[in-house]
């Protein structure tokens, strides 16, 4: 096993990003010789040459790009650990009320909340699961974790990543209903007013609604049963081995996933700490959502 000095990673990433030792040195606040020594040491430790060294700069070797991607991932993990460390030992206590959608609560949060419980065993979470609009100006929840185009007025928070939506169905349904006209299909519609999904359905589906529900999890189960086609979050559809994208409807919708709260609540230590924890943990899994 190669012996890797993890603090060398920042030098590798800086050279890869800036393309030269001098630019990397300026970004890191060190001298040129230090960067060269650390890069050389790292390459010797792993027994590989990461960079081509043409005149005027450094360039990641083509066959080393996968290695660099892994190093970048480790770098992001190290940054998350550094952000979490200040909260360790503080023993956050009390209850935080968190509202989110059923699909996020069911498929994303269990492991993340498990990690939170191990990190802060005295911190309780009151989870409010609803797909309807939540008025954060009222005391319904302290933190909201929801897909939206933009934060409503009066909230402050952080965009975590994008969430993709597409049209899915069971292969048996598609075999029995090969038409490309939306009106020829049995649609399983999301009953979610004031959303992009609702606007897309109104525009593309019209009155061809066979069943509707205010839950993407429910719509996925109905689609699995072969009852029709539905536009679903891609991470929900991928959780079902029996659903496939519908080729005749390549439409794709994207929302941003936000974690947010009222500005006054950001002064509360447990709220601010939990928002940071949620954002970092979900961002680490962003590829599964997009």
N, C-alpha and C positions, 0 to 999 in steps of 0.2 A: 504494500500500500504506500502511495506517495505521501510524504510528509509536507503538508501545506501550512504555511503561516498565513492565517486568515487576514491579518492586517495588510498583507501585500495586495489584496484584492482591489483596494481603493486606487492603488497606483496603476494596476492593469486596466481598470475601468476608465480611469482618467486619460490614459494614453489612447485607448480605443476610441473614446469620445472626442478628444481634441486633436488627435492625429499627429502629435509631436511631443517630444519630451519637454521642450520649453513651455509649450502651452499647458501641458498637464502640470508642470511644476508651478506655474503661476496660479492655476486653479486650486492647487493643494496647499499653496503657501510654503513650498519647500524649494530647494535649489535643484538645478538640472541634474547634477551628479547623483543626488539621492534617488530621483526617479529612475535613472539608468541602473543604479545598483539594485533597486528593489525589483525592477522588471527582470533583470538578468538573473537575480536570485530565484525569482518565482519560476522562470523557465527552467532553471537548473533543477529545482525541486521536483517539478512534474516531468522532467525529461522530454519536454516538447518545446518547439519554437512557435510562439503565438503570433509574432509579427514579422512581416516583410519590412525591410528597412531601405526603401528607395530613397534617393536624394531628396532632402527637404521634408521628410516625414516618416511616420510609422503607419502601416496598414495591416489590419488583421488578415492573416492568411486564410484563403478560402476554406480550407479543410478544418480550420480552427473556429469557424463561426458558431458551430454547435457548442463547443467548449465555452466560447465567450457568452453565449446565451445562458449557459448554466451558471457562469460566474456572475452575470448580471442578476440572475434569480437569487443567488446567495447574497449578493450585495443588498438587494431589496429586503431580504429576510433579516439581515444584520441591522438595517435601518429601522425595521419594525421593532426588533428587540430593543434597540436603543430608546425608542419612543415609549415602549412598555415599561422598561426598567424603573423610570421615576415613579410609577404607580405601585411598584412592588413594595410590600412592607407597610404601605399606608393603611391597609386593612379597611378598604372602603366598606361602609356599612349602610344599612337602610334599604329602601325599596325604590326601584326605578320602574315606571310604567312605560312600556314600549308598545307601540301599535305598528302593525304591518299587515300585509296581505296573507291569505291562507297559503298560497304557493310558496312564498318566501319563508313563512313560518314552518311549513311542513318539510321543505326540501333543502333549505339553506341553514336555518338557525340551529337545529338540534346540536350539531357538533360544536358550533361556535359558542352557544350558551353553555355547553359542557365545559369548554375551555375557560370561559369566564367564571364559572362556579369554582373551578379548581384554583384560579388565580385570586379570586375574591370570595371566599366561602361565606362571608357574612353579608354579601350583597344579594338582595332578592330582586327578581324580575317578575313584574306583573304584566303578562303578555296579553294584549288586546288584539284579537285577530278579526279583521274586517276588511272587505274589499270596497266598502263605501268611503266616500270622502269624510275625513276626520277634521273637525274644526279645532285647530291647536290653540285658538284663543280661549277655548273653554278647557276646564280641568279634566279632559278625557284621557290624556296621556302626556308624558314629559318628553318622549322621543318618538319620532315617526321615522319609519324605514320603508320608503315607498318609491315605485317608479312614477316619474312625472316629467313633463317637458321642462318645467322650471318651478322653483320654490314659490309658494304663495306669498303674498305680502305678509310681513310680520313674522316670518320664520328666518332662521339663520342655520346654515349647515354646510354639508360637503357633498359634492357629487362623487360617487364611488366608481361607477362604471356604466356602460350601456347595457341594456337588456333587449335582445332581439325577439321579435314575434314573427311567425309565419303560419301558413295554412297546412294542417295535418289531417290525416284520415287513416283508417285501417285498410290494408290492401284488399280485403274482401269487398269492402264498400266501393273502392275505386274500380274493381273488376266489374261490379254490377252497375256502376254509374260512370261510364267513360266520357260523358259529355264535357265540353269545355265552357258551356254557357252557365254562369253562376245561378241563373234561375232554374236550371235543370237539377240542381243539387238540393239535398236536405241539409240545411245549415244548422249547426249547433252554435247559437249566438251568445256572446257575452252581454249580459244586461248590466252595463257599467256606464251610466250617463257621464257626460263631460270628460270623456277619454278619447284618445286617438283611435283606439280599437273600435269604439262605438261609432265614431265618424267614418272609419273605413267600412264598417258593416253597412251603415246607412247608404254609403255611396255604391258599394259593390254588390251587396246582397239584396237590398230592398226589402221586399215582403217575403222572400223565400226562406223564412225562418221556421224550422221544424220544432226545435226545442231551444229554450234559453235558460241561462242560469247566471248568477252573479259570482261564480267561482270557476276559475280556470282548471282547478283540480277536478271538479265535477264534469266540466266539459270534456276533459281528457278521458275520464272514465266512460262517458257516453260515446265518444269517438272510438274508444277501444272496443266497445260493444257493437260497432258497425252501424251506429244509428245516423251517421252523417259526417260532415267535415266541419272543422272549427279552426279559427285562428287562435294560436296558443303561444305562450312564452316558450322559446326554444328549449330552455332548461327543463320545463315541465314535460314537453314532448319527448325529449331525450331520455327522460326517466322511465318512459314506457317502451318496452321492446317491440310492441306491436303497432306503433304509429309510424307513418312515413310522411315525408313532405309531399304535397300535392303538386305535380309538375305543371299543371295547367294554371296554377295561381302562384307565380313566383314572387308576388308582392311581399315586401318586408317592411315591418314597422320597427322603430327603435324608440325606447324611452331611456332616460337617464335614471339610474337608481340613486336616490338621495337619502342621507341620514340627516335629520334636522330637528330643531327644537326652537322654543321661544328664546329670543335674545337674553331675557332676564334669567332663564334657567341655565345658561352657559356659565353663570357664576357659581353654580352648584358643582362641587367637586365630583360627585358620583355621576352626574349627568354628563359632564365634559369628558370624564374618563371612559364612560361606557360608549359614548359617541365615537371617540378615537379608536377604541377597541373594535367596535363593529365595523368601522370604515376600513381599518387595516386588515382585519380578518377576511372580510368579503372581497376586498381588492385583490387579495392573494389568490382568489378563485375566480377572477373576473372572466377568464377565458370560457368557463363553463356557462356563464350567463350570456355572453355575446354570441 
